[in-house]
């Protein structure tokens, strides 16, 4: 598995834990990286994803609510919500990952960690985001 894909998978695991427990973000990052060491570039990328997603989660959740209105964000499966948050962060905030790569990586995470329907749901929601003229995309 590529370093960035491993970093995204680790970020997803960390965000899932933070989202479902009261564990402090810094502690979760350290534990995840101790359990699954990454090269320095991967560890840095994982930390940027986790901190960035958590810092921008309100904006990301609002965007997710607009691109997937049939699923209230707070009722969405934790895995799906956090995959969408990671991809949304990469597309709308950090912009260091090309759009198609961010979508493809999110779909791969959904295949690895999500339910049977996660892949289609993630792909559809992110396709909607890519096709919409979201104000955040213009920034």
N, C-alpha and C positions, 0 to 999 in steps of 0.2 A: 504494500500500500504506500502511496506517495506520502511524503512528509506533511504537506498541507492537508491532504485528506485525513490523515491520522490526527492532525491538530484540530481539524473541524470536528471529528468524531469525539475527541477528548473534550473540546469546548461544549459540544452537545451534552455529554455526560455531566459535565460540571454545571451547566445551566439547568439541566433536569434536576440535579440534586438541590441546587440553590432555590429553584422554583417550587420544589415539593417539601423542603425542610426549612428550618431556621438556621442552617449552617452558614457561617460567615463566608462571604465570597473569597477573601484571601486564603482562608484555611482550605476551602474546597479546591482552589487552583493548586495549592501546594500538594495536597493529597493526590489529586489526579496525576500530577506530573511525577510524583514519587512512585505511584503505581505503574505508570506507563511513561517512562522517560522518552523524551524527544530530543533531537538535535537542537542546539540553541535557537536556530531560525524557526523551527517548529514550535518550540516552547514560547518564544516571543509572540508568534502569530496566534497561538491558542489563547494566551493571556490577553492580547489586544481584542480578540473576538469576544471573550467572556466579559471583560470589563466594558467594552463598547456596547455590546448588546444590553448588558444590565443598566448601563447609564442611559441608554436611549430607548428602553423598553416601552415607555408610555407612548412615544411617537411611533415606534414600530408596531405596537399593539393597535393603535388607532389606524394605521395603514393596513394592517392585516384585517381589521374589522371592515374596511372599505373594499378590499379585494376578495374577501370571503364572507360576505354578509350573512350567508345561511348558517354559519357556525359562529356563535358568540365566542369571542377570544377566551373568555374566562371558562367556557365549557369545552373548549377544544382539547384534544388529547395533548398532554404535556410534551410529548415527543414532537408531534406535529407543530405545535405552537413554537417550540424552541428552534426547530429546523427553519421555520418561516422567519423567526427573529434573526437567526444567523444570516440567512440569505438576504433579508431586508437590510440588515446592517451593512453587509458587503456591497449591496447595490446602491443603497440610498445615502449611506454615511461615509464609510471608508473609501469606497470607489477604487480600491486597489485591485479588485478582481473584475475581469470583464463580465458583463451581464450574462452571456451564455454559459460561462464557466460557473458562475454563482448558482445559476438555475440547475445545471447538470450536477454540481456537487450536492445541492440540496436534495435532488432526486435520489442520488446515490446514498445519502444518509437515510432517506426514507426507506429505501430498499433494505438497508442494514438493520435499522432500529425500529421502523414503523410497523403499522399493521398492514394487512392486505391492501387496504384502500389508500394508505398514506401516499404512495408514489403518485397516483393519479391526482389526489387532492393537492399535494405540494406543487406538482407540475402545473396544474390548472390555475392555482392561486398566483403562482409566480408568473405564469404566462399572462394573466390578467394585469399584474403589476407592470410587466414589460410593455404591454400594449396600451396601458392607460397613460394619459398625460398627467401623471401624478406631479403635483407641485414640487415635491421633494426631489423628483428625478431631475428637475431643471437646475437645482442648486449646485 
